Amino acid sequence: LMDPANGGRPNLTSVMERNDLDEFMAMASLSDRDFTAERRQAVVVSLGGDGEAEVGDIAKDDKAQEAKEKAEALHADELRVPRRPPWTMDMSADVLDVNERRYFLEWRRALAAIEEDERLTLTPFEKNLEIWRQLWRVCERSDIVVQVVDARDPMFYRCPDLEDYVTELSVKKKAILLLNKADLLSPELRRAWADYFDAHGIAYLFWSAKSATEIVDAEEAQLRAHKILAAAAAASTNADLEFNMNEHTGVDAEDEDEDEEEAAGAGSGGEPAPKKPRDRADVLTREELLEILEAEAEAAAGKGARANRRDGRVVVGMVGYPNVGKSSTVNALVRAKKTGVSATPGKTKHYQSLELGDGLLLADCPGLVFPSFTASRAELVCNGVLPIDRLTDVRQPVGIVAAKISRELFESIYKLKLPLPALHEDQKRNATAGEVLRAYAAARGMTVQMGRPDEQRAGRAILKDYANGKLLFCVGPPGYTGKLGVDGGGGAIKKRDGDPIGEDDEEGDEEEDD
């Protein structure tokens, strides 16, 4: 876990997938064992075919799917966040390290036992102990832990056991679900999710890091313009020049006087404008989110907690999957780029503390993937959890996207024509992965040798558009049949049980990768 090339510091590189040999050696290292290879002692364990193909075939069988669901329900309680072993301040670092490795090894072995059940498919999850140690630090230090999820499919990214772990550390601690990219959801869908969370006792907030960042940037640009205007007005004694400059920057002198009078009235005890009551399904502004987080952290810390702390602050922890917009959320709250933002998952590499005023501290944890059950690795790619640029086969994830997005929406967004289904096929069926890839490559002139369509480039572009919301698809709570995406978009209406029951072909708003 220590990286010699990094000065002997902990290796904080995210590790979610290993081949069998690397996995075997990693488990051996955790258990402090050494192994020597023996020649001419080969044992044939299995002559089976491609495991992924077998799982795909089994999933098509109704009986196998029912058995799979029963197995998931049976092992649901075993998909736990690794716990940190009990420790004290007088415990040596070596003893603590040994205990943490032992607990982590036991956790890995428990998940390996689950994977032996052929009915189940476990997602690639974080296997680097150092990354989990960052999570332990954030949860232990924070008064409240905010789990950032993608609002388009919040239950996919939510980790219920993380919420249990937070309350295990202290009954006073609280976990809150922050639904980022909520501006892509229709108001009806946000209210439906609010009803669902209220019914299940889940604390939640709706938020858009992209919208908040745009507002912060606009405010800073306006502030710079006012400073330039003030400096020019002070340096000039010509009233006409001052008027022209005000008119050029879009700021009228009378408007400035009115703004100054309003500010003076507010500062001199005048009654401020009444606040509009916040609806539980509203997308919060930066100021509203900060106010709520600070109030929740103060309530969790207890009365007088700030006075008893050396720094006088309450702490808010930020955790979540890679690429859900956690780094963008942190930067919007801090009003500065403190955390790297990238379309590649896992940009944040280490735990960091950021000041949000005199009484509030933000503890940011690296993005990590929690263990869960999933139908395929391709779903993680579609949801932006695994890097799209490292894909070697785009057909399976593009097939998932094509099954969710109607052919009319594809044609409308990309201004292309998809081939019609054969006469013996359902004329209203969605396009296949091959049809989408070939049509997109032809429309964009993406070719390889001999003029063949470059499906790799086309597939990566489509997957990125799906991840950032250009191809908008939203998931509703069980039983919801209303509008999904903003402006009526959102693709097929999908229940939590996975049954598509309708579709909508209007285009949704676009959001950049976080």
LINZI-V493819 format. One record per backbone hydrogen bond with DSSP energy under -1.0 kcal/mol. CO is the residue of the C=O (numbers start at 1). NH is the residue of the N-H. If there is no record, write none. Layout:
# LINZI-V493819
co;nh
CO;NH
CO;NH
This chain:
# LINZI-V493819
co;nh
1;11
3;6
3;8
4;7
6;9
9;3
15;127
19;23
20;24
21;25
22;26
23;27
24;28
25;29
26;30
27;31
28;33
29;32
50;54
51;55
52;56
53;57
54;58
55;59
58;61
61;65
62;66
63;67
64;68
65;69
66;70
67;71
68;72
69;73
70;74
71;75
75;78
76;79
78;80
88;91
92;96
93;97
94;98
95;99
96;100
97;101
98;102
99;103
100;104
101;105
102;106
103;107
104;108
105;109
106;110
107;111
108;112
109;113
110;114
111;115
114;117
117;120
121;374
128;132
129;133
130;134
131;135
132;136
133;137
134;138
135;139
136;140
137;141
138;142
143;174
144;317
145;176
146;319
147;178
149;180
150;153
152;475
153;156
154;158
159;163
160;164
161;165
162;166
163;167
164;168
165;169
166;170
174;145
176;147
177;205
178;149
178;180
179;207
180;151
181;184
182;185
184;486
186;190
187;191
188;192
189;193
190;194
191;195
192;196
193;197
194;198
195;199
196;200
197;202
203;177
205;179
206;284
207;182
208;212
209;213
210;214
211;215
212;216
213;217
214;218
215;219
216;220
217;221
218;222
219;223
220;224
221;225
222;226
223;227
224;228
225;229
226;230
227;231
228;232
229;233
230;234
231;235
238;242
239;243
240;244
241;245
242;246
243;247
244;248
245;249
246;251
252;256
253;257
254;258
255;259
256;260
257;261
258;262
259;263
260;264
261;265
262;266
263;267
264;268
265;270
279;282
285;289
286;290
287;291
288;292
289;293
290;294
291;295
292;296
293;297
294;298
295;299
296;300
297;301
298;302
302;305
304;308
306;309
314;361
315;143
315;144
316;363
317;146
318;365
319;148
320;368
325;329
326;330
327;331
328;332
329;333
330;334
331;335
331;336
336;338
352;364
354;362
359;314
360;356
361;316
362;354
363;318
364;352
369;126
372;123
377;381
378;382
379;383
380;385
380;386
381;384
388;391
394;398
395;399
396;400
397;401
398;402
399;403
401;405
404;492
406;410
407;411
408;412
409;413
410;414
411;415
422;425
426;429
432;436
433;437
434;438
435;439
436;440
437;441
438;442
439;443
440;444
441;446
446;454
448;451
449;452
452;448
453;455
454;458
455;459
456;460
457;461
458;462
459;463
460;464
461;465
462;466
463;467
464;468
465;470
465;471
468;511
470;472
477;480
484;186
485;488
486;489
489;485
490;474
493;501
494;476
495;498
499;495
502;493
